[in-house]
Structures are given as structure tokens and as C-alpha cells.
Amino acid sequence: MFISFYTIGQIISLAEIIIGIFGNGFIAVIYCIDWVKSRKLFSCDQILTCLAMSRILLQGIFTANIVINIFAPGTFHLNQVQKSLSFLWFFANIADLWFTACLGIFYCVKITICNQPLFLRMKQKISVMVPKLLLWSLLVSFVTSIPLIWGEYSFYLCITTGHLFSNSTVEDKTWDVSYFYFDLLYSAASFIPFIIFLTTSTLLISSLWRHTRNMQCNTTSFWDPNTKAHVSAIKALISCLILYIFYFVAVTVFALPSCLTDRNWTPTITSMVLAAYPSGHSLILILINPKLKQALVRILQIIKCHLKGEIF
């Protein structure tokens, strides 16, 4: 039964990865084209571009992991392969978490209604701060990933997930002390952006909800266009927050040694969740962003016309 569930899980994960690569690739291409044309990008566009690129790298690592696991599982035994995949996965994952936190900070500062002097000052300077925040995110992600290059990989013998950090042929239940340092490093690097995004999203959702309630009181119809836009924004934010929380929990469980988890269901479920978040979040970003949504509609119209044999 596990073999069939594992196979289904791999297929679902691969489908999610393909959707995510197309979605994040679409975001990156659209904004890169804008940058080439205008030689500049707005602050929000800079964050979305960095976020899309980090997720393309992350999903590329997932794809390599699945391919290696299926066609060359013995490759995981090579120390250099483990170090390379571990470093790239850790860097891309932490960068993704920090870029998402930057996006939460930007939206919170720009949209949330607050009359505090410090908040008003941040609202005026947030656009200037964005490149620095992105550079800081890259620097933190890179620095926290460096120890994986020099680390010993004996502790991975305990991780028999069949994925990125796996060695499914080893049945040892010991937990090497070096894994404690890896777990501590990951927790410190990922928990801070998680708290930042959780806080900013909660503040933003709360502010939008209060504003929506006030708009409902001042309009005769609940389906006022402005009210509908705010309700849609709240739904999108809640969806992103739920996906982010599931992703953070899945990554935390994924990083645990198999001594503390089961060998069958947990790896497959966490792999599906890990692949779902970058894909689902990118689709939500495309649907709620007017520029990306219009570009997608135009591309779909062109494809539809070509399929019908029409020539523009």
C-alpha cells in the first residue's frame, strides 16, 4: 500500500513542481521584460521577482531530488552530492522565507492604516528600504547556508525520508549530535521570517477587515466594487497565510531525523506540501496582481487564437 501511496505522492509532487515552475517563471519573465523596457522596477515588483527566482531554484532542486531518487538513488551516498543539494536547498528555502517576509512587510506598511509617527515614516521610506531588505535577505540566507558545506553528513544516516537528505538503506536509529546543530541553525534562520510574515499578515488582514466593515456601513449594497476588492484581498491573504503556515510546518517536520518520525507517510505528505506552497502562492499572486493577471489573459487569448488558426 505504501508503494502505491509513495508513487501517487511523487506524481502529485511532480505535477505541483511543474505548475510552480511555469507560474514562477511567468512572474519572473514578465517583470524582467518590464525591467528591460523601462530600466527600473517598482519595489513590489522587485520583491516578487526575487521571490519567483528563489522558488524556481527551490523547485529545480525538488525536481533533481525526485529524478535522482528514481533513477540513481545511490547518488545520495556521494558526499559532494549531499553537500551541493543540501546547500542549495537550504539557501533557496531560507531565501524564499525571507523574501516572503519582505513581501509581507511591504504590503503591511503600504496598505495598513495606522497613524503612529514611526509607521508613517516607514510608509514614506519603504520603497527605498526594499533593495536593502532584499540584499540583507540574500546575505542572511547565504551565510546561514555556509556551515552545510563544511558539515559532516553522518547525521543524515538517520534521515531516511527518500528525499533530499535521504539514505533509505540505513536502518540506524541513532541521532548524531551534529544534527542538533543543523536543526538549531535551520530553526534560527527560518523562525524569524516566519514570525515576521505571520505578524504582518495578521495586521494587514485585520486592517483590511476593519476597512471593509466601515465600507459596508457607508454603502447601500454589500457588493460595492471597492468592498468586493477588499474582500477578495482578504481571502487571498488568508489563503497565502494558510499555505505559508503549512509549508513552514512541513519543512520543520521534513528537517527532523526519521528517528522522530515514521518512514512511510510523513516523507510523502511533507513532499507534497513542500511542492504545493510555491506553486499555490505563485498562482494566488498572479490572480491578485492586475499586471500579472492582464499579461496572463493576453497570453491565453493569443494561445486560444492560434489554436483556432486565427492570424493577428
N, C-alpha and C positions, 0 to 999 in steps of 0.2 A: 504493500500500500504506500509505503514511504517513497519508493522509487517513482511511482506514478505521480505522487504529490510533488516530489522534487522536480520531475520533468515539467509538470504543469507550471510550477513556480518559476523555473528557468525561462520557459516560453513567455510567461506574463512579464517577467523582468526584462527580457529582451525587447518585447513589444513596447514597454514603457520607456526603455532607453532610446529606441528608435524615434518614438514620438518626441521625447525630450530633446534629442539631438536636432531634429527638424525645428522644433519650437524655439529652442535657444539659439540655433543657427540663424533662424529667421530674424530674431531680435537683434543679434549681433550684426548681421548683414545690413539691415535697414538703417541702423544707427551709424555704421561705418560708411555707408553711402552718403548719409547726411553730413557726416564729418568731412568727407572728401569734397562734397559740393560747397559747403559753407565754411570749411576750415575751423569749425567750432561745434561744440556740443553743449547743450544745456546741462545743468547739474544733475537733474534726474536721469537724463539720457546717459550721462557718464556712468552713473551707478548701475543702470540696467545693462549697459554694455559690458561692464566688468563682471556683473553677476552672471550674464549669459555665457561669457567666455570661461569663467570658472566652472560652470556647470557642464559645458561641453567637455572640458578636461576631465571632470569627475565622471561623466557618463562614458567617456572614452576609456577610462580606467576600468569601469564596470564591465564594458564590452570585452576588453582584453582579458579581464579576470574570468569571464564566462567562457571565452574561446579557449584560453589556456586550460581551464578546469575540465573542459570537454575533450579537447584534442591532445593536450600534453600535460596531464596532471603532474607528471614527475618534475616538470619545470619548477614547481613551487619549492622543491627541495634545494634549488640553487640559491646560494646566499645572496648573490648580486641581484637576482630577480626579485627576491623578497625585499631587499633594501630599496630597489628602484620603485616597485609598486607601492611599498609602504610609505616612502617619502612623498610620492606624487599623490597618493590617496589622502594622506594626512594634510598636505599643503592645500589641495583643491577643496577638501572638506572644510577646513578651518577658514579658508578664504571665502568660501560660499557663505558660511555662517556670519562672518564679519561684514561682507557686502550686504547681506540681508539686513543686518543690524543697521548699517548705514542708510539703507532704503527706509527702514522704519523711523530712524531719527529724522531724515529729510521730510518725509510725509507728515510726521508728528509736528515738527516745528513749523512747516509751511501751512498746514491746514488747521491744527488745533487752535481754538480761540482761547487766549489767555492774556491777561493784562499785566502780568508780572514784568517788571523792568528787565530782568535778566532774560526772560523768554522773548520779549520784544526785540532785545538786542541780538539774540541768536537768530531770530526770524530775518533780521536785516543782513546778517553776515553768513547765513548758512550756505549760500551759493559759493562764497569764497572758501568756505571750510571744506566743501565736498572733495576737491582734489587731494587735500591734505589727509582727510579721513580715509580715502581710498588707498593712498600711498602707505599710510600707517597700517591699514588692514593687510596689505601685501607684505609689509615688513614683519609684522607680528606672525603672520602665517608661515613665512619662510624661516624665521628664527626658531619658532617652536617646532618646526619640522626637521631641523638640522640634526638633533640628537638621534633620530632614526637612522641616519647614515652610519653613525659610529656604534649604534647599539648592537648588542648580542641578540641572536634570534632563537636562543634555546627556549625562551618563554613561549614562542609560538607553537612549540610542540603540544602545548595544552589546548591550542585553539584548533579544533577540528571541525570548523564550520563548512568546509568545502568551498570557501570563498577567499577573497583577497589574502587573509592571513591564515592559510589553512595548511594542514598536514594530516589528511584523513587516515593515513596508515598507522599513526601513532596512537596508542591507547593509554598513554601515561596520564594519570590524573593529578600529577603534581603541579603546583603553581610556583614557578620560579620567581624569586624576589625581584628580578629585573622587570617583570611585568608590572609590578606595583608602580615603578617609576614611569613607565609608559602610560598607565592608566591615570596617574596623577597629572602628568603633562597634558594628556588629552582633556581631562576634566577642567583643568585651569584654563586651557586655550579655548574651549567651547562653551563653558558655562557662562562666561561674561557676555559674549554676544547674544546668547540665548536670553539672558535676563534683560538685556537692553531691548531686544526686539519684542519680548513679551510685555515690557513696561510701556514702550512707545505705542505698540498696537492697542493695548488696553486703553491708554489715554486718548488715542485717536478715535477708537470706536465709541468711547464714552462721549467725546466731544461731538462727533457726528450724530450720535443718537439724541443728545440734548438739542442740537440744532434742528434735527428732523422733527422732534416733538414740537418745538416752537413754530416751525413752518406749518405743521399740521393745524396748530391753533389759529394761525393767521390766514389760512386758506379755506375756501369753502369745499374743496374737493381733495380727498386724500391723494388722488392720482395726479396732483400737480407735477409738471415736468421736473422742477427742481427737487421736489420731495422724492420722486421716483429715482432721480440720480443719486441722492444721498442714501436711499435705502439700498440701491444696487451697490454703492461703495461699501456700505456696512457689511452686506452679505459677502462681497469679495474679500474684505479684510478678515472677516471671521473664518472664511474658507482657507485663506492663506495662513492664518494663525493656527488653525487645527492641523493643517498639513505640516507646518513647521514643528509643532509640538510632537506629532507622531514621528517625524523624521529624527528629531533630537533624541527621543526615547529609543528609536530603532538603532541609531548609531551608537548610543551608550550600551545597549544590550549586545550589539554586534562586536563591540570592543572588549566585552568580557571574555575571559577564557572559558572553554567548554566545560571546565571543572564546575562552573557555577551555572551552566545552562544545559539543556538537553541537546543531543547531537542531531536530532531529526527535524522537528517542526520549527524551532527557533531560527536556525540559519535561513531557511527558505522564506519564512514570513518576513524576517527583517530585510532580506534582499529585495523582496517585492516592495516593501515600504520605502527603502532607500532609493529605489529606482523611480517610485511614484512621485516623490516630492519634487524633484527638479522638473519633471515633466508637467505635473499638475499646476505647479506655481507659474511656470512659463506660459501655459495656456491661459491662466487667470490674468496674468499681466497683459497678454495680448488683447484679451477681451475688454479689459477696463481702460486700456490706453487708447485714446482716439487715433493717434498717429499710426500705431501698430495695427489697430483694427481696420482702419481705412486701407492701409497697404495690403493687408491680408485679403480684404474684399476685392481689391483691384486684381490681385494675383489670381484669386479664384475665378473672377469674371473672365480674365484672359484665358485661363485653362479651359473654362467652360466653352468659350467661343472657339478655341482651337479644336476642341473635341467635336464641336458641331460643324467644323470645317469653314467657319467664317474667317474672313481676312480683314484686318484693320488697315 
